[in-house]
Amino acid sequence: MSFNLYLPRFRTTCATLMAAAMTMLSTPLLADDDETARNVVSRSDEVRFPRDGFQVLITIESTTPGEPPEERKYRILSKGNENTIVQTLEPASDRGQSMLMRGRDLWVFMPNISQPVRLSVSQRLTGQVANGDLARANFSGDYEPRILRTDTIDGEKMYVLELTAVDRGVTYAKVLYWVRQSNNWPHRAEFYSLSDRLLKVARYEKFQNLGGRVRPTQLVMEDALKKGEVSVLRYSQMTAKDLPDRVFTKQYMDKLNRVD
């Protein structure tokens, strides 16, 4: 029998084997991409803030076209990216106000109000800064990441990740996140609403030694809808701090404010 009679069948078999091989290869590659995305976001979280207990001061300067700048100062006590206290230091008229974050539950404590008030993490705190921007900077715990592509910016290769909120209790529905491939330094973030509307853009700047390693000491947040409305967050005096769990309770908040 002529070999030509077997040729179509041979080609079909080869094509089938090649398709099967590609299918087998594609699954681990996708799994590897997912694991890489999770590792990049987790390590980038550690660049921004320590995993263990720490204290840091944050000064926020917010500007709106045609109005004088507004400056506010906060002390942050945080442990494990899950428990956070935000104490207002300035302006003096607001001193004594504190926010307590446990997991995704957020309360504000006011000096003249006996009971704490429940807040949303997405509610605006000041300028372009939402409550969750200070109280819960935990991308790895709040979002499911995937790698969209890679970019090169100023000669640096970047992962571009899409972070999708794990539920509606987080600050933003979606984040596009640029992270340096070489050292997991965060570079840029775009924050989106549930309707996929761009809300604000953030830039991580002025990488310096802070709290034992090089971190971004300045975060610039710009309103994507109102041109010229900008908040600049400056981080300083970051120190490790032993923070027992009893600190992050409603009962302890009054005592903490009295000590301050």
N, C-alpha and C positions, 0 to 999 in steps of 0.2 A: 504494500500500500504506500502511496506517495506521502512524503513528509508534509507536503502542503496541506493534506487533509487534517493533520494534527495541529497545524499552526494556529488557527483561530482558537481552538480549545486551550493550547499552551498559553496564548496571550491572555485569555480570560482568567486562567488559573493564576498567572503571575500578577495580574491586576488585583485579583481577590486577595492574594497573600500580602501584597503591598498595602492594600487598604486595611487589612487586619493588623499589620505591623504598626501602621500609623495610629490606629485606634488605641493599641496597647501602649504606645509611647506617649500619646497625648494626655492620658489620665495622670501619670506621675508628674509630668511637666506642669499641669494645672495645679496639682497639689503643692508642688514646690513653689509656684508663684504665690499661692495663698499663704504658705508658711513664711515666705520672704516678706510679704506685705505686713503680716502680723509682727514679725521681728523688727522691721524697719520702724513701724509706728511705736512699738514698745520701747525701743532704744532711743527714739527721738523724744518720747515722754521723759526718759531719764536724763537726757541732755537738758531739757527745759527745767525740770525740778527733780530733787532727790526722791528716791523711793522711801527712805526712812524719814523719821520726824525732823522737821526743820521750821525755822522762822525766817521771814523775809519782809522787808519794807518795800512798798510799791507806791510811787508817786504818779498820779495820773493828771496830765494836762490836756484839757479838751478845748478845742477852738471851733467857733462857728463864725462864718463871715459876717462882719459888721458888729460883732460883740466882743467884749474883752475875754481873754482866756480864763478858764476856770480850773483851779488846781485843787486836788484832793489827795489825801495821804492815808494809806491803810497799812496795818500790820497783819500778815498772814501767818497762821499756825496750821501746819498740815502734816498728815501722817498717812502714808500709803496711798495717796491719791483718792482715798475714799472718805476721809474725815478731815474737815477744814473749818477753821474759825477765821472770819474776816472782821477785824476791829477797825472802826473809823477813828483816825487820829486827828485829821483836819478836814474841813474847817472846824474851829472850836465849837460852833453851834451844834454840830452833829457828833461831837466826841461822846463816846459812851454807847453809840449804836454798834451792834455786832450782828453778824450772820453766822449761823451754825449749819454746816452741811454734813449730813451723815448718809453715806451712799448717795442717793438722788433726792433725799428729803432735805429741804432748805427752810430755815426759819430766820426771822429777824427779831432781835431783842431791842426794845426801845427803853430808854431810862425812865420814862413816865408812864409806861404801859406794863401792867403786871403780867400779862400773858404774851408769849411769843406769837408772832403772826407768820402764817405759812406763805412762802413766796414761790414763784416760778423761776427756774434757772435761766429761762430765756428773757425774763423781764429786764428792762434797761436799768443799770445801776447809775451810771454817769456817762455822758458823752456817748461814744460808740461802744462802751463796755457793758456787757450784760452781766447779771449776777453770776452766771456760770463761768464766765471768763476768769473770774477771780476764785470762785469757790470750788470749781471742779475742772481742772485742766487735765483731764484723763481721756485722751483720745483712744487709747488701747482698750479701755473698759467700756466706752460709750458707743464705739463705732465698729462696723465690720469693714475692713479695708480690702481693696484690690488694686493692683497695679494697672494703671491705664496705659502708660507709656513712659519713655525716658526723654528728658530734655537736657540741653546743654546751655547753661546760663553763665556768662562771664568765665568761660573755660571750665566750669564745674559740671560734671554729670549729675543729673537729678532724677530721682524717682518722682513720678507724678502719680499720686494715689487718690482714689475716690473713697471717701469714708462715708458710709451709710449708717445712719442712726439705728441702734438696735431696738429702740422704742421711742415713743413720743415724749418721754420724760427727760430727754437730753437737751442741750442748749440749742443746737442747730440740727436741721433734718439731714443736711449733707455738707461735707467739706471736701474741697479739692486741696491737696496738700503736697507741696514740693519739699523734698528732703534730699540732702546731699548723699550720694552713694558712698563717698569715701569715708565719712565719719558720722553719718546719721544726724547731722545738724539740720534743724528746720530752717527753711528759707522763706516760704510764703504760704499763705492759706487763703482760700476763698470760702466764705460761709453762705449757705443757701437756705431758703425757707422750704416749707413742705411743698409749696407750689413751684419749686425749682427756680425761685427768683434770687438773684445775687443780692445779698444784703450788705456785706462789707468785705473788705480785703485787708489782710494783715501781712506785715513784713517783720521778720525777726532780724534784729540788727545788733551791732556793737557787742560782738562775742568777746568776752573777757573772763578772767578767772573769778568765779563767784561760788561760794559754798563748796570749795574743794575741787572744782573742775571748770573747764571753759563752757560758758553758757551764753545765750543771748541775754543781754542786760537791758535791751530796749525792744519794745513791741509797738509798732505803729499800726493803728486800726483806722481805716478810712471808710466812710459811708459810701456805698456804691450807688445810692439813689440821690443823695444830696451832696453835690460837689463842694469841697472845702471843709466839710465837717470831719474833723480828725481828732483822735485821742492818742496820746503818746504815753505808754506805760514804761516807767523806769524802775528797775529792780536794784536793790542795794542791801547791804548788811545781812546777807543770807548766812545763817549759822545752823549747825546741827542742834537739835533740841530733843531731849527725852520727853515725850508727850504720852503719858499713860491714857488709857481709854476713857478714864473718868473725866478727863478734860473735855471730851467731846460729848457732853450731855447738857440737857436743858438746865439741870439743877446746878451745874458748875458755872454757868455763864455769868450769873450775878457776882459770884465770888471772883471770877477772873477780871471783871470790869472794876471791882473794888480795889483789887491788887494793883491794877493799872493806874 
